């Protein structure tokens, strides 16, 4: 289920920038799940 958008699509100059963004995306996703109210998934 879609809860919220993390960010828009983005091109990365290299693998290192991509990896750092993935780390930030994971943290953002965790915050979204903690703070948003959504129906429990079955």
Number of C-alpha atoms within 10 A of each C-alpha: 6 5 12 10 9 13 8 5 6 8 7 11 8 8 9 10 11 14 12 10 14 12 11 13 14 12 12 15 15 11 11 15 12 9 8 10 9 10 8 5 5 3
